[in-house]
């Protein structure tokens, strides 16, 4: 009887010490995978598919993004989104010009999503860009085309009575 109780105490004591050591050394450890671009749910990764997926209403997303980015320095989702907008415009310049003159197309729909407009507003967004097609062509001819275009695009969204209420980016 003395032997089994003694061995249970031994295992319990070893377990207690193991947990204590883990807690002691893990106290200052912060999970920073998202800071390095290995982010949870693809949010801070370079995964282009995740840009189009709306996971913000998922409880798993909320938990993962909070725990994965809570200790990050300079973590700013709006800054990341701005970077994605600029990259998209730089890479899709020609297609955006063609579709702006046409008044429709998949690149305009993608741009409307990057400007945080709901999918239901994509036709209104394309129509708004079509109305500003001359300014868009002129902006793309300048050296600072991308930042100026985003600035003007934000102003156009704000001036549109429907888009100013539906798009969050403006």
C-alpha positions in Angstrom: 0.0 0.0 0.0 2.9 2.3 0.7 4.4 1.7 -2.7 1.5 2.6 -5.0 0.8 5.8 -3.0 4.4 6.8 -3.1 4.7 6.3 -6.9 1.5 8.3 -7.5 3.0 11.1 -5.5 6.2 10.8 -7.4 4.3 11.1 -10.8 2.2 14.0 -9.4 5.2 15.8 -8.2 7.1 15.3 -11.5 4.0 16.6 -13.4 3.8 19.6 -11.2 7.5 20.4 -11.8 7.1 19.9 -15.5 4.1 22.3 -15.7 6.0 24.8 -13.5 9.0 24.8 -15.7 6.9 25.2 -18.9 5.0 28.1 -17.3 8.2 29.7 -16.0 10.0 29.6 -19.3 6.9 30.2 -21.4 5.9 33.3 -19.5 7.6 35.7 -21.8 7.0 33.7 -25.0 4.6 35.4 -27.4 3.1 33.7 -30.4 4.3 35.8 -33.3 3.7 33.7 -36.5 1.4 36.4 -37.9 4.1 39.0 -37.4 6.5 37.1 -39.6 3.9 36.6 -42.4 3.1 33.1 -41.5 -0.3 34.3 -40.2 -3.3 32.5 -39.0 -6.0 32.1 -41.5 -3.8 33.7 -44.2 -4.4 37.2 -42.9 -0.8 38.4 -42.9 0.5 35.9 -45.3 1.0 36.6 -49.0 -1.8 34.2 -49.8 -3.8 36.1 -52.5 -6.9 33.9 -52.1 -7.3 34.9 -48.4 -7.7 38.5 -49.4 -11.0 37.7 -51.0 -12.4 35.5 -48.2 -14.4 37.2 -45.6 -13.6 35.4 -42.4 -14.2 38.3 -40.0 -17.5 37.0 -38.7 -16.0 33.6 -37.8 -15.3 33.0 -34.1 -12.3 31.0 -35.1 -10.9 33.9 -37.1 -11.5 36.3 -34.2 -9.6 34.1 -31.7 -6.8 33.2 -34.1 -6.2 36.8 -35.3 -6.3 38.2 -31.8 -4.0 35.6 -30.3 -1.7 35.5 -33.3 -1.2 39.3 -33.6 -1.5 40.6 -30.0 2.2 40.9 -29.5 3.2 42.1 -33.0 5.0 45.4 -33.4 3.6 47.7 -36.1 0.7 45.3 -36.8 -1.8 47.4 -38.6 -4.4 45.6 -40.7 -5.4 48.8 -42.6 -1.8 49.2 -43.6 -1.6 45.7 -44.8 -4.9 46.2 -46.8 -3.4 49.5 -48.3 -0.3 47.5 -49.4 -2.6 44.9 -51.1 -4.5 47.7 -52.9 -1.3 49.2 -54.2 0.1 45.9 -55.4 -3.2 45.0 -57.1 -3.4 48.4 -58.9 0.3 48.2 -60.0 -0.1 44.7 -61.4 -3.5 45.2 -63.0 -3.0 48.7 -64.4 -3.7 47.8 -68.0 -6.7 45.6 -67.3 -8.1 48.3 -64.9 -7.9 50.9 -67.6 -9.6 48.7 -70.2 -12.4 47.8 -67.9 -12.8 51.3 -66.6 -13.4 52.5 -70.2 -15.8 49.6 -70.7 -17.6 50.2 -67.5 -17.4 46.6 -66.3 -15.1 43.6 -65.7 -13.6 41.3 -63.1 -10.7 43.6 -62.2 -13.2 46.4 -61.4 -15.1 44.0 -59.2 -12.0 42.9 -57.4 -11.0 46.6 -56.9 -14.4 47.3 -55.4 -13.8 44.5 -52.9 -10.3 45.9 -52.1 -11.9 49.3 -51.5 -14.1 47.4 -49.0 -17.4 47.7 -50.9 -19.9 44.9 -50.7 -20.4 42.7 -53.7 -23.9 44.1 -54.1 -22.3 47.5 -54.9 -19.8 46.3 -57.6 -22.0 47.5 -60.5 -22.4 51.0 -58.9 -18.7 51.0 -58.2 -17.9 50.2 -61.9 -20.4 52.8 -63.0 -18.7 55.4 -60.8 -15.3 54.6 -62.2 -16.8 54.8 -65.8 -18.0 58.3 -65.0 -14.4 59.2 -63.9 -12.7 57.3 -66.8 -10.9 60.4 -68.2 -9.4 61.2 -64.8 -8.4 57.6 -64.3 -6.6 57.5 -67.6 -4.8 60.8 -66.7 -3.9 59.5 -63.3 -2.4 56.4 -64.7 -0.1 58.5 -67.0 1.6 60.2 -64.1 4.6 58.8 -62.2 2.8 58.5 -58.9 -0.1 56.8 -60.4 -1.0 54.3 -57.7 -1.1 56.5 -54.6 -2.8 59.4 -56.4 -5.3 57.0 -57.9 -6.2 55.5 -54.5 -6.6 59.0 -53.1 -8.9 60.1 -55.9 -10.8 56.8 -55.8 -11.5 57.4 -52.1 -12.8 60.9 -52.9 -15.0 59.6 -55.7 -16.4 56.9 -53.3 -17.1 59.6 -50.7 -18.9 61.8 -53.3 -21.1 59.0 -54.5 -24.4 58.9 -52.4 -24.7 55.1 -52.4 -21.0 54.1 -52.2 -20.2 56.4 -49.3 -22.7 54.5 -47.1 -21.8 51.0 -48.3 -18.0 51.1 -48.7 -16.0 51.1 -45.5 -12.7 52.3 -47.0 -13.7 55.8 -48.1 
